[in-house]
Amino acid sequence: MAVFHITMFSNALHRLTEMTAIVPVEINEGASAGQCPQPEGPMKTVMLLHGFSGTHSDWLFGSRIQQLAMKYHIAVLCPTGENAFYVDDTKRDALYERYLCEVLAFARKVFPLSEKVEDTIIGGLSMGGYGALRNGLRHPELFGGIIALSSALITDALAQQPEHQGNMMASADYYEHVFGKPSEILGSDRDVKYLARQAQSGAYAVPEIFMACGTEDFLLAANDDFSAYLDSIGVRHTYIKNPGIHDWAFWDAHIEIALEQFFGGAQ
């Protein structure tokens, strides 16, 4: 097992940025004297996005993702999304959607990763769950699956307001900066329901979606609503509701369930 703390220059963000990569590298002890160990075949990849106020090391320290990476022999990429909800911020010329694509391309140059769509998953928690759904649906040519845990599916609520209102998480100006005016959200590239409809008519298959939310989580109603919407338009997905709140105990348990669904059959 190797854990990398990587500093890379991002053309999408116009600056240096950081990421964590967890790669279950194993050295072949059976090589004969004078022979160099050979790498195994290309690894499957999971990109995991952190939540609001988090950073690239959250999954490393908050969950058992190292053990799970070894169990399923998958590489895990954890980029830094700051508090940008993983959408392109054209006002600041900070293109976070494009940055996620850069991270994947960079990692494929550095590590022995499979480039097959079906071997590449994007996932996340809370803000990162929204980011996984949003960018997974935007890029079915890259991601064959989506893992969305306790997703911050707040766009419908924001769109229903006559004007944005601040709360304990962020100011009204912040919400308008990230998502646009309330009247502009629905039907935009911030609207995951719209993106799900668009993905159905695209050239690529809609990514396989795994959702989970705790029954005591404050985001439960929004996740229930999105799951029901996916049912209504015929997008197949898995949605699990178990006792739990918005915390690492829930996310750690359910990332394992998700990885078992995506990768367990290959073991």
Rosetta blueprint (number, residue, H / E / L):
1 M L
2 A E
3 V E
4 F E
5 H E
6 I E
7 T E
8 M E
9 F E
10 S E
11 N L
12 A L
13 L L
14 H L
15 R E
16 L E
17 T E
18 E E
19 M E
20 T E
21 A E
22 I E
23 V E
24 P L
25 V L
26 E L
27 I L
28 N L
29 E L
30 G L
31 A L
32 S L
33 A L
34 G L
35 Q L
36 C L
37 P L
38 Q L
39 P L
40 E L
41 G L
42 P L
43 M E
44 K E
45 T E
46 V E
47 M E
48 L E
49 L E
50 H L
51 G L
52 F L
53 S L
54 G L
55 T L
56 H L
57 S L
58 D H
59 W H
60 L H
61 F H
62 G H
63 S L
64 R L
65 I H
66 Q H
67 Q H
68 L H
69 A H
70 M H
71 K H
72 Y H
73 H L
74 I E
75 A E
76 V E
77 L E
78 C E
79 P E
80 T L
81 G L
82 E L
83 N L
84 A L
85 F L
86 Y L
87 V L
88 D E
89 D E
90 T L
91 K L
92 R L
93 D L
94 A E
95 L E
96 Y H
97 E H
98 R H
99 Y H
100 L H
101 C H
102 E H
103 V H
104 L H
105 A H
106 F H
107 A H
108 R H
109 K H
110 V H
111 F L
112 P L
113 L E
114 S L
115 E L
116 K L
117 V H
118 E H
119 D H
120 T E
121 I E
122 I E
123 G E
124 G E
125 L E
126 S L
127 M H
128 G H
129 G H
130 Y H
131 G H
132 A H
133 L H
134 R H
135 N H
136 G H
137 L H
138 R H
139 H L
140 P L
141 E L
142 L L
143 F L
144 G L
145 G E
146 I E
147 I E
148 A E
149 L E
150 S L
151 S L
152 A L
153 L L
154 I L
155 T H
156 D H
157 A H
158 L H
159 A H
160 Q L
161 Q L
162 P L
163 E L
164 H L
165 Q L
166 G L
167 N L
168 M L
169 M L
170 A L
171 S L
172 A H
173 D H
174 Y H
175 Y H
176 E H
177 H H
178 V H
179 F H
180 G L
181 K L
182 P H
183 S H
184 E H
185 I H
186 L L
187 G L
188 S L
189 D L
190 R L
191 D L
192 V H
193 K H
194 Y H
195 L H
196 A H
197 R H
198 Q H
199 A H
200 Q H
201 S L
202 G L
203 A L
204 Y L
205 A L
206 V L
207 P L
208 E E
209 I E
210 F E
211 M E
212 A E
213 C E
214 G E
215 T L
216 E L
217 D L
218 F L
219 L L
220 L H
221 A H
222 A H
223 N H
224 D H
225 D H
226 F H
227 S H
228 A H
229 Y H
230 L H
231 D H
232 S H
233 I H
234 G L
235 V L
236 R L
237 H E
238 T E
239 Y E
240 I E
241 K E
242 N E
243 P L
244 G L
245 I L
246 H L
247 D L
248 W H
249 A H
250 F H
251 W H
252 D H
253 A H
254 H H
255 I H
256 E H
257 I H
258 A H
259 L H
260 E H
261 Q H
262 F H
263 F H
264 G H
265 G H
266 A H
267 Q L
